[in-house]
């Protein structure tokens, strides 16, 4: 049963790495991801010799990792995959040493960890501070504003409109402030890119906080879901940072 599980995991890993290689633009990264995908397929075929069966990849996992690749970037996905590689090494180490190919498989998995670490250099991670600035200000300012609008207006259409106008104005203000801050500080970070990431993070938060007001007709209920969304945004971004920086979630 253990070999069958490993075989299916290798099939899933092969698909995920192959897809990432297909969408990646950096030639060096494409080569590394393609090599790992090939190794995963070799491992799949190796375990097939023992199980005598074919296994389809886990479609849910392959779809999930592909979605995360587009939403969160390749560094986040590779960190998650790196955890899988570490787990695979531990699992393989528990297998009977009588398997002649086991040492090579473990060596391959350990090499994959090193190869993944070598390509973890994504632009958006250099601007995490700008993203945090946008998220933090939007959560503080807009959640407070929406609470006030909810109690004062008691109409979701008006609350949503007022919140949207406030959010757009604040987005432009925060993006401009970040641009001027990086420009005057002569920071290594590009002022326009920093402003872009701050503005996008702010507007993304605005959209999620306003969403409940478009989905329900009860203002107080919408406010409750708005605050829940705020908590989920904080938890989600904290998890993202903890994964890419290999830090504790809490």
N, C-alpha and C positions, 0 to 999 in steps of 0.2 A: 504493500500500500504506500510505503514511503517513497519508493522509486516512482510510482505512478504520479504521486503528488509533485515530486521534483520535475518529472517529465512535463506535466501540465504547466508548471511555473516557468520552465525554460521556454515553452511554446509562447506563453504570454509575454515574457521578456523579449523574445525575438521580434514579435510584432510591434511592441512599444518602441524599442530601439530603432527598428527599421523605419517606422513612421517618423520618428524624430529626425533621423538622418535625411529623410526625404524632404522635410520642411526646413531643415537648418540651412543657412546660407554660408556660414564660414567653412571653408574647404577642409581645414584641419579637424574641425568638430565633426564634419560629415564622415571623414575617414575613420575617426575613433568610434563613432556611434555605429557605423557600418561593420567595423571589426567586432564590436561587442555583440551586435545582432547575429553575425555569423557564428561566433563562439556559442551563443545561446542555442542556435539551431544545431550545432555539432553536439552539444550536451543533450539536447532533445533526442537526437538520433542514437546517441550512446545509450541513454536509458531505455530507448525503444528496443534495443537488442536484448535487454533483460526482461522487459514487460511483455514484449511481443504485441503491443497494442499501439494504436494511434490515439492521440488526445487533441481535441480542439483547444485553442487558447481561451482564456476566460474573457468573454466578450465585454462583460461589464467593466472589468479592470482596464482592458485596452481602450475602451471608449472613455472611461474616466480619466486615465492618464493623458489621452489625446486632448481632452477638453481642458485639463489643467495646463497642458503645454501652451495652449493659446491664451488662456486667461491669466496665468501666473508666471509664464516664462519657463525656459528650459532648465534654469538653475534650480527652481523649486522642484520640478519633476525629477531631475537627476539626483537631488538630495534624497527624495523619497525612494528612488530606485537604488541609490547607494545603501540605504537602510536594508533594502531587500537583498542586496549583494552580501552585506555583512551577516544577515540572518541566514543566507544560503550557505556561507562558509561554516557557520556554527552547525547547521543541520547536516551538511555533508561530513563534518568531522565526527558526527555521532554514528555514521554508517560503519559497517564492518570493514576493517582494513583489508580484507581479503579481495575486495574489488580492485583489480589491477589499475584501472583508469582513475581511481579516486583522487590520487595525489595531483594528477594533472588538472582535474576538474577544480579542485580547491585552489590550485595555483592560478588558474584562469579567473576564478571569481575574485581572488585577492588582487589580481592584475586589473580587473575591471574597476575596482574601487579606486585604484591609483589613476587609472585613465580618466575616470569621471571627475576626480578632483582637479586634474590638469586642465579641464576645459570650463571650469566654473568661473567665468568672467563675463557677467552680463551687465549691460549698461544701466538698466533700471535699478540694480542694486546699489549703484553709486549715488542714486538719488532717493534712497529710502528716507533720508531726513526731510526732503521736500514733500514726499508722499505723506509722511507722518504729520507734517505741518498742515497740509490740506485736510486730512482726515480729522485731526484734533480740533481745528478751528470750526469745521463744519458741524461736528458732533456737539460742540459746546454752544456755538452761536445759533444754529438752526433748530436744534432740539428745544432750546429755550424759547426761541421765537415761535415755534409751532405750538408749544404749550400755551403761550400767551394768546396766539391767534385762536386756538381751540376754545379757550374759555371766553374770549371776547366776541368772536364771530358766530360760533356754533353752527357753521355751515361748511361742509367739506369742500364744496366748489370754491368758495371764497378763501377758505384756509389754504387750499392747494395753490390757488393763484397767487395769494400773498406770499406763501412760502417759496414758490418758484421765482417770483420777482426778487425776493430777498436773496435767494440762493444764487441766482445769476449775477446780481450786483456784487455779492460777497466773493464769488468766484473770480470775477475780474479784478476786484480789489486785492485779493490774496495773491493772485498770479502776478500782478504788477508789483506788489510789495516784495515778493520773492525775487523777481527779476532785478529790481533796484538794489536789493540786499546783496545779491551775488555780484552785481556789476560794480558796486562801490567797494566791496570787500576784496575785489580781485581774486575771487575764489578759483580753484582749479576746475570747478564745475561750470558748465556752460550756462550762462544766465537764462537764455531762452528755454533750454531743456528743463532747467530747474523750475521755471515758471510754468512750463507745460505740465510737468508731473504734479505740481502743487494744484494747479487749476483742475486737472482731470480727477485727482483724488477728491477735491472739494465737490465737484459736480457729481461724481459718482455717489458720494455720500448723500448729497442733496436728493438725488433720484431715489435712493433706497429709503430715505426718511419720508419722502412724500408719497411713496407707493401705497401705503395703507389708506391714505385719504382718497385714492382713486379706486380702491377695491371695496370700500365699505361706506355706508351712508351715515354711520353713527360716529360723530366726532370724538367722543371719549374713547370708544373702542379703537378708532384709528390712532389716537394718541398713544394708547397702550401698545399697539403693534409697532408704532414709530419708535418708542423707547426700547422695545424688544429688538428691533432692527439695529439700533445703536449699540446695544450690548453684543449682538452677533457680529457686527462690523469690527468692534474692538477685539473680540475673541478670534475672529478669522484672521485679522492682520497680525495679531500677536503670534498665532500659529504659523503664519507664513514666515515671519521674521525668525522665529525659533527654528524652523526647518532649514532655511537658507544659511543661517549663521551657526547652525548646530548648537543651539542653546536650549536651556530648559524652557518649557512652555510657560510655567508659572514663575 
